[in-house]
Amino acid sequence: MLVQRSETLPFFQRFFGDLFDNEFADWANSNFSSTNTTLPAVNIKETNDDFEVTMAVPGMSKKDFKINLKDNILTISSEKKEEKEEKDANYTRREYSYQSFSRSFTLPKDVVDDDKITAKYDNGELRLKIPKKEEVKTKKPLQIEIK
């Protein structure tokens, strides 16, 4: 069998090769875990007084979350199962839904005031406020008056 090659074929190979090799199609950079489950987007902001963690998790309720802190590792996880069944004279339809994720963050050692961490879920956002210990907060410079 004789294989015929076209001059346009290398262009298409280059085009599609580049398309799937570039960062746009790099699935490792997306919000998927190694188990191919979607991970919620997280923003972490540090202020002088605390760390603020905001996680986008629409469609959940506060009872769906577990938040643990052990050995300076903060773990936020969720598991939600739903089952719907619809019966009619001629058929039965069942729908199942399962969502889960787990995200862990290492907090700076001896910086966080563990007993004062708060969490709130509202309008699809989970917000955690993680206060810093008083001794690690940056204090404003003291102004000394010259007499």
MDAnalysis code that builds the backbone (N, CA, C; Angstrom):
import MDAnalysis as mda
import numpy as np

u = mda.Universe.empty(441, n_residues=147, atom_resindex=np.repeat(np.arange(147), 3), trajectory=True)
u.add_TopologyAttr("name", ["N", "CA", "C"] * 147)
u.add_TopologyAttr("resid", np.arange(1, 148))
u.add_TopologyAttr("resname", ["MET", "LEU", "VAL", "GLN", "ARG", "SER", "GLU", "THR", "LEU", "PRO", "PHE", "PHE", "GLN", "ARG", "PHE", "PHE", "GLY", "ASP", "LEU", "PHE", "ASP", "ASN", "GLU", "PHE", "ALA", "ASP", "TRP", "ALA", "ASN", "SER", "ASN", "PHE", "SER", "SER", "THR", "ASN", "THR", "THR", "LEU", "PRO", "ALA", "VAL", "ASN", "ILE", "LYS", "GLU", "THR", "ASN", "ASP", "ASP", "PHE", "GLU", "VAL", "THR", "MET", "ALA", "VAL", "PRO", "GLY", "MET", "SER", "LYS", "LYS", "ASP", "PHE", "LYS", "ILE", "ASN", "LEU", "LYS", "ASP", "ASN", "ILE", "LEU", "THR", "ILE", "SER", "SER", "GLU", "LYS", "LYS", "GLU", "GLU", "LYS", "GLU", "GLU", "LYS", "ASP", "ALA", "ASN", "TYR", "THR", "ARG", "ARG", "GLU", "TYR", "SER", "TYR", "GLN", "SER", "PHE", "SER", "ARG", "SER", "PHE", "THR", "LEU", "PRO", "LYS", "ASP", "VAL", "VAL", "ASP", "ASP", "ASP", "LYS", "ILE", "THR", "ALA", "LYS", "TYR", "ASP", "ASN", "GLY", "GLU", "LEU", "ARG", "LEU", "LYS", "ILE", "PRO", "LYS", "LYS", "GLU", "GLU", "VAL", "LYS", "THR", "LYS", "LYS", "PRO", "LEU", "GLN", "ILE", "GLU", "ILE", "LYS"])
u.atoms.positions = np.array([
    [0.844, -1.177, 0.000],
    [0.000, 0.000, 0.000],
    [0.886, 1.236, 0.000],
    [0.568, 2.184, -0.803],
    [1.319, 3.411, -0.940],
    [0.614, 4.521, -0.163],
    [1.350, 5.200, 0.721],
    [0.787, 6.293, 1.504],
    [1.088, 7.589, 0.798],
    [0.053, 8.384, 0.532],
    [0.225, 9.665, -0.116],
    [0.233, 10.758, 0.941],
    [1.162, 11.653, 0.854],
    [1.249, 12.757, 1.806],
    [0.912, 14.059, 1.096],
    [0.233, 14.905, 1.822],
    [-0.143, 16.199, 1.273],
    [0.670, 17.282, 1.971],
    [0.934, 18.360, 1.269],
    [1.667, 19.476, 1.856],
    [0.842, 20.185, 2.930],
    [-0.486, 20.084, 2.856],
    [-1.329, 20.743, 3.856],
    [-1.381, 19.945, 5.153],
    [-1.087, 18.664, 5.141],
    [-1.158, 17.837, 6.336],
    [-0.218, 18.312, 7.441],
    [1.056, 18.637, 7.152],
    [1.914, 19.122, 8.240],
    [1.367, 20.379, 8.921],
    [0.723, 21.265, 8.138],
    [0.130, 22.459, 8.734],
    [-0.927, 22.072, 9.757],
    [-1.833, 21.161, 9.383],
    [-2.880, 20.735, 10.303],
    [-2.305, 20.026, 11.512],
    [-1.281, 19.210, 11.321],
    [-0.650, 18.541, 12.461],
    [-0.035, 19.575, 13.397],
    [0.654, 20.571, 12.812],
    [1.249, 21.627, 13.643],
    [0.164, 22.415, 14.364],
    [-0.899, 22.778, 13.632],
    [-1.967, 23.576, 14.222],
    [-2.629, 22.831, 15.376],
    [-3.072, 21.619, 15.139],
    [-3.759, 20.878, 16.188],
    [-2.801, 20.438, 17.276],
    [-1.564, 20.154, 16.918],
    [-0.567, 19.818, 17.935],
    [-0.337, 20.989, 18.859],
    [-0.182, 22.193, 18.276],
    [0.016, 23.400, 19.080],
    [-1.230, 23.715, 19.906],
    [-2.393, 23.509, 19.306],
    [-3.631, 23.809, 20.010],
    [-3.748, 22.970, 21.281],
    [-3.426, 21.695, 21.199],
    [-3.594, 20.822, 22.358],
    [-2.372, 20.784, 23.266],
    [-1.260, 21.336, 22.814],
    [-0.061, 21.373, 23.650],
    [0.083, 22.680, 24.411],
    [-0.684, 23.689, 24.045],
    [-0.495, 24.983, 24.713],
    [-1.168, 25.019, 26.076],
    [-0.951, 26.100, 26.788],
    [-1.476, 26.237, 28.152],
    [-2.992, 26.274, 28.179],
    [-3.611, 26.740, 27.102],
    [-5.070, 26.799, 27.033],
    [-5.685, 25.421, 27.274],
    [-5.059, 24.389, 26.747],
    [-5.612, 23.047, 26.876],
    [-4.870, 22.214, 27.911],
    [-4.091, 22.842, 28.770],
    [-3.356, 22.102, 29.799],
    [-4.301, 21.814, 30.952],
    [-4.827, 20.603, 31.004],
    [-5.822, 20.239, 32.004],
    [-5.228, 20.205, 33.397],
    [-3.926, 20.097, 33.544],
    [-3.309, 20.098, 34.865],
    [-3.449, 21.462, 35.540],
    [-3.645, 22.523, 34.747],
    [-3.791, 23.870, 35.305],
    [-5.225, 24.203, 35.661],
    [-6.157, 23.296, 35.437],
    [-7.562, 23.595, 35.692],
    [-7.938, 23.243, 37.123],
    [-9.204, 23.434, 37.452],
    [-9.685, 23.168, 38.810],
    [-10.147, 21.736, 38.979],
    [-9.343, 20.784, 38.532],
    [-9.665, 19.383, 38.711],
    [-8.611, 18.746, 39.588],
    [-9.043, 17.863, 40.481],
    [-8.104, 17.155, 41.343],
    [-7.548, 15.960, 40.595],
    [-6.629, 15.246, 41.214],
    [-6.047, 14.062, 40.590],
    [-7.079, 12.955, 40.402],
    [-8.233, 13.071, 41.068],
    [-9.300, 12.077, 40.909],
    [-10.373, 12.567, 39.945],
    [-10.069, 13.625, 39.187],
    [-10.966, 14.198, 38.188],
    [-12.253, 14.769, 38.775],
    [-12.232, 15.184, 40.023],
    [-13.374, 15.872, 40.603],
    [-13.085, 17.363, 40.593],
    [-14.115, 18.152, 40.468],
    [-13.951, 19.594, 40.409],
    [-13.611, 20.140, 41.790],
    [-12.612, 21.012, 41.836],
    [-12.243, 21.669, 43.089],
    [-12.768, 23.094, 43.062],
    [-13.349, 23.562, 44.153],
    [-13.851, 24.935, 44.173],
    [-12.713, 25.947, 44.163],
    [-12.984, 27.084, 43.562],
    [-12.016, 28.169, 43.523],
    [-11.851, 28.764, 44.919],
    [-10.616, 29.117, 45.276],
    [-10.318, 29.639, 46.603],
    [-9.504, 30.925, 46.475],
    [-9.864, 31.916, 47.285],
    [-9.066, 33.137, 47.420],
    [-8.594, 33.220, 48.859],
    [-7.312, 33.543, 49.042],
    [-6.756, 33.702, 50.384],
    [-6.119, 35.087, 50.450],
    [-6.535, 35.834, 51.460],
    [-6.034, 37.198, 51.640],
    [-5.439, 37.303, 53.038],
    [-4.244, 37.849, 53.127],
    [-3.618, 38.062, 54.429],
    [-3.669, 39.543, 54.765],
    [-4.152, 39.829, 55.961],
    [-4.123, 41.194, 56.474],
    [-3.207, 41.212, 57.693],
    [-3.050, 42.348, 58.303],
    [-2.225, 42.444, 59.503],
    [-2.806, 41.616, 60.647],
    [-4.141, 41.502, 60.693],
    [-4.808, 40.843, 61.813],
    [-5.191, 39.385, 61.569],
    [-5.375, 39.006, 60.293],
    [-5.874, 37.652, 60.047],
    [-5.630, 37.189, 58.614],
    [-6.050, 35.964, 58.353],
    [-6.119, 35.408, 57.008],
    [-7.602, 35.264, 56.696],
    [-7.987, 35.625, 55.476],
    [-9.373, 35.479, 55.051],
    [-9.401, 34.498, 53.883],
    [-10.134, 33.410, 54.052],
    [-10.255, 32.385, 53.020],
    [-11.682, 32.436, 52.491],
    [-11.823, 32.590, 51.180],
    [-13.130, 32.611, 50.538],
    [-13.149, 31.505, 49.490],
    [-14.173, 30.658, 49.544],
    [-14.285, 29.529, 48.636],
    [-15.641, 29.584, 47.941],
    [-15.643, 29.493, 46.614],
    [-16.886, 29.498, 45.839],
    [-17.449, 28.081, 45.777],
    [-18.581, 27.862, 46.464],
    [-19.215, 26.537, 46.513],
    [-20.736, 26.681, 46.432],
    [-21.260, 27.069, 45.272],
    [-22.704, 27.256, 45.145],
    [-23.460, 25.937, 45.232],
    [-24.708, 26.032, 45.662],
    [-25.581, 24.869, 45.701],
    [-25.408, 23.988, 46.926],
    [-24.616, 24.402, 47.871],
    [-24.385, 23.624, 49.082],
    [-25.124, 24.291, 50.234],
    [-25.091, 23.630, 51.374],
    [-25.583, 24.232, 52.603],
    [-24.499, 24.048, 53.654],
    [-24.599, 24.775, 54.748],
    [-23.522, 24.733, 55.744],
    [-23.346, 23.349, 56.361],
    [-24.391, 22.538, 56.357],
    [-24.260, 21.187, 56.925],
    [-23.456, 20.248, 56.017],
    [-23.205, 20.650, 54.772],
    [-22.443, 19.826, 53.837],
    [-20.927, 19.901, 54.055],
    [-20.454, 20.824, 54.890],
    [-19.020, 21.063, 55.049],
    [-18.461, 20.472, 56.333],
    [-17.208, 20.084, 56.260],
    [-16.415, 19.739, 57.442],
    [-15.149, 20.561, 57.355],
    [-14.826, 21.244, 58.453],
    [-13.618, 22.059, 58.510],
    [-12.821, 21.602, 59.716],
    [-11.591, 21.178, 59.483],
    [-10.728, 20.673, 60.555],
    [-9.379, 21.370, 60.519],
    [-8.803, 21.532, 61.698],
    [-7.448, 22.052, 61.822],
    [-6.663, 21.101, 62.708],
    [-5.601, 20.531, 62.141],
    [-4.744, 19.621, 62.899],
    [-3.310, 19.805, 62.436],
    [-2.417, 20.016, 63.403],
    [-0.985, 20.198, 63.104],
    [-0.758, 21.272, 62.044],
    [-1.431, 22.402, 62.185],
    [-1.322, 23.559, 61.289],
    [-1.823, 23.293, 59.878],
    [-2.556, 22.218, 59.670],
    [-3.129, 21.933, 58.352],
    [-4.645, 22.108, 58.441],
    [-5.135, 23.088, 57.708],
    [-6.558, 23.380, 57.649],
    [-7.143, 22.588, 56.477],
    [-8.147, 21.773, 56.753],
    [-8.788, 20.971, 55.710],
    [-10.256, 21.338, 55.627],
    [-10.676, 21.694, 54.427],
    [-12.074, 22.005, 54.150],
    [-12.560, 20.921, 53.199],
    [-13.594, 20.195, 53.616],
    [-14.106, 19.130, 52.760],
    [-15.622, 19.178, 52.732],
    [-16.177, 18.535, 51.725],
    [-17.622, 18.496, 51.576],
    [-18.018, 17.206, 50.889],
    [-19.181, 16.727, 51.266],
    [-19.756, 15.556, 50.622],
    [-21.261, 15.761, 50.573],
    [-21.827, 15.656, 49.385],
    [-23.256, 15.881, 49.219],
    [-23.804, 14.800, 48.296],
    [-24.828, 14.105, 48.785],
    [-25.488, 13.055, 48.008],
    [-26.953, 13.422, 47.846],
    [-27.486, 13.184, 46.663],
    [-28.909, 13.402, 46.420],
    [-29.459, 12.231, 45.623],
    [-30.674, 11.861, 45.941],
    [-31.345, 10.802, 45.202],
    [-32.791, 11.226, 44.989],
    [-33.221, 11.182, 43.746],
    [-34.596, 11.532, 43.408],
    [-35.229, 10.339, 42.710],
    [-36.463, 10.041, 43.061],
    [-37.178, 8.945, 42.419],
    [-38.546, 9.448, 41.998],
    [-38.896, 9.134, 40.759],
    [-40.173, 9.550, 40.187],
    [-40.873, 8.297, 39.681],
    [-42.072, 8.051, 40.152],
    [-42.809, 6.852, 39.729],
    [-44.040, 7.252, 38.944],
    [-44.265, 6.496, 37.884],
    [-45.454, 6.661, 37.060],
    [-45.983, 5.259, 36.779],
    [-47.132, 5.163, 36.188],
    [-47.718, 3.848, 35.922],
    [-46.839, 3.002, 35.001],
    [-46.147, 3.650, 34.079],
    [-45.361, 2.908, 33.082],
    [-43.859, 2.895, 33.334],
    [-43.369, 3.712, 34.244],
    [-41.915, 3.768, 34.430],
    [-41.565, 4.242, 35.836],
    [-40.338, 3.965, 36.193],
    [-39.739, 4.522, 37.406],
    [-38.430, 5.166, 36.987],
    [-38.229, 6.408, 37.379],
    [-36.998, 7.114, 37.022],
    [-36.273, 7.481, 38.299],
    [-34.996, 7.134, 38.358],
    [-34.176, 7.484, 39.509],
    [-32.983, 8.304, 39.040],
    [-32.699, 9.349, 39.772],
    [-31.529, 10.181, 39.483],
    [-30.684, 10.270, 40.735],
    [-29.397, 10.113, 40.554],
    [-28.462, 10.175, 41.665],
    [-27.462, 11.296, 41.402],
    [-27.049, 11.942, 42.454],
    [-26.035, 12.992, 42.353],
    [-25.086, 12.850, 43.533],
    [-23.802, 12.979, 43.264],
    [-22.806, 12.894, 44.327],
    [-21.720, 13.913, 44.046],
    [-21.438, 14.756, 45.021],
    [-20.377, 15.753, 44.907],
    [-19.496, 15.654, 46.132],
    [-18.190, 15.744, 45.931],
    [-17.290, 15.800, 47.077],
    [-16.005, 16.506, 46.673],
    [-15.360, 17.098, 47.654],
    [-14.039, 17.678, 47.457],
    [-13.354, 17.767, 48.808],
    [-12.062, 17.963, 48.760],
    [-11.270, 18.201, 49.964],
    [-10.101, 19.090, 49.576],
    [-9.938, 20.191, 50.287],
    [-8.816, 21.108, 50.058],
    [-8.100, 21.293, 51.388],
    [-6.783, 21.249, 51.352],
    [-5.986, 21.431, 52.567],
    [-4.988, 22.556, 52.363],
    [-4.761, 23.313, 53.439],
    [-3.846, 24.445, 53.421],
    [-2.974, 24.389, 54.665],
    [-1.695, 24.604, 54.506],
    [-0.790, 24.634, 55.650],
    [-0.733, 26.060, 56.175],
    [-1.090, 26.221, 57.444],
    [-1.064, 27.539, 58.076],
    [0.298, 27.761, 58.717],
    [0.755, 29.012, 58.768],
    [2.052, 29.292, 59.383],
    [2.081, 28.844, 60.846],
    [3.141, 28.176, 61.211],
    [3.270, 27.646, 62.572],
    [3.397, 28.781, 63.587],
    [2.718, 28.640, 64.715],
    [2.742, 29.596, 65.828],
    [2.285, 30.999, 65.440],
    [1.479, 31.111, 64.407],
    [0.986, 32.412, 63.960],
    [-0.525, 32.534, 64.176],
    [-1.248, 31.446, 63.990],
    [-2.704, 31.451, 64.004],
    [-3.253, 31.215, 65.412],
    [-4.293, 31.974, 65.746],
    [-5.007, 31.797, 67.008],
    [-6.133, 30.789, 66.761],
    [-5.825, 29.505, 66.955],
    [-6.727, 28.402, 66.604],
    [-8.130, 28.536, 67.187],
    [-8.234, 28.984, 68.413],
    [-9.521, 29.018, 69.111],
    [-10.481, 30.078, 68.583],
    [-10.005, 30.988, 67.755],
    [-10.850, 32.089, 67.291],
    [-11.200, 32.017, 65.803],
    [-10.953, 30.874, 65.164],
    [-11.294, 30.719, 63.747],
    [-12.816, 30.669, 63.606],
    [-13.336, 31.422, 62.637],
    [-14.774, 31.425, 62.382],
    [-15.039, 31.075, 60.919],
    [-16.220, 30.511, 60.654],
    [-16.620, 30.166, 59.293],
    [-18.074, 30.560, 59.093],
    [-18.390, 30.999, 57.871],
    [-19.754, 31.407, 57.541],
    [-20.019, 31.015, 56.086],
    [-21.199, 30.455, 55.838],
    [-21.611, 30.121, 54.477],
    [-22.812, 30.971, 54.106],
    [-22.702, 31.718, 52.991],
    [-23.776, 32.605, 52.575],
    [-23.702, 32.808, 51.061],
    [-24.834, 32.674, 50.378],
    [-24.946, 32.933, 48.940],
    [-23.877, 32.219, 48.108],
    [-23.611, 30.962, 48.414],
    [-22.675, 30.179, 47.616],
    [-21.214, 30.393, 47.937],
    [-20.914, 31.150, 48.995],
    [-19.523, 31.399, 49.398],
    [-19.297, 30.934, 50.826],
    [-18.235, 30.189, 51.000],
    [-17.786, 29.806, 52.334],
    [-16.651, 30.754, 52.702],
    [-16.781, 31.429, 53.840],
    [-15.766, 32.398, 54.277],
    [-15.223, 31.984, 55.632],
    [-13.904, 31.924, 55.718],
    [-13.239, 31.636, 56.983],
    [-12.390, 32.827, 57.368],
    [-12.445, 33.173, 58.621],
    [-11.590, 34.223, 59.167],
    [-10.670, 33.524, 60.155],
    [-9.361, 33.602, 59.893],
    [-8.361, 32.914, 60.706],
    [-7.484, 33.978, 61.359],
    [-7.792, 34.336, 62.610],
    [-7.054, 35.414, 63.275],
    [-5.607, 35.025, 63.600],
    [-4.755, 36.042, 63.596],
    [-3.361, 35.849, 63.997],
    [-3.230, 36.101, 65.492],
    [-2.222, 35.518, 66.103],
    [-1.934, 35.774, 67.512],
    [-1.450, 37.209, 67.657],
    [-1.755, 37.803, 68.796],
    [-1.395, 39.204, 69.031],
    [0.100, 39.458, 68.885],
    [0.921, 38.523, 69.363],
    [2.367, 38.742, 69.353],
    [2.997, 38.733, 67.957],
    [2.269, 38.252, 66.945],
    [2.838, 38.232, 65.594],
    [2.290, 39.339, 64.700],
    [1.291, 40.054, 65.187],
    [0.745, 41.159, 64.410],
    [1.757, 42.292, 64.339],
    [1.824, 42.917, 63.181],
    [2.712, 44.053, 63.009],
    [2.113, 45.245, 63.734],
    [2.894, 45.816, 64.585],
    [2.421, 46.982, 65.328],
    [2.866, 48.252, 64.612],
    [2.029, 49.271, 64.729],
    [2.377, 50.554, 64.121],
    [3.580, 51.128, 64.845],
    [4.448, 51.813, 64.094],
    [5.611, 52.413, 64.763],
    [5.168, 53.454, 65.813],
    [5.838, 53.449, 66.885],
    [5.553, 54.393, 67.969],
    [6.220, 55.730, 67.632],
    [5.428, 56.782, 67.674],
    [5.958, 58.106, 67.427],
    [6.439, 58.691, 68.755],
    [7.692, 59.076, 68.793],
    [8.265, 59.645, 70.017],
    [8.412, 61.141, 69.821],
    [7.835, 61.839, 70.774],
    [7.859, 63.290, 70.686],
    [9.189, 63.809, 71.215],
    [9.736, 64.772, 70.556],
    [10.997, 65.410, 70.993],
    [10.635, 66.615, 71.849],
    [11.275, 66.686, 73.038],
    [10.976, 67.792, 73.953],
    [12.120, 68.746, 74.016],
])
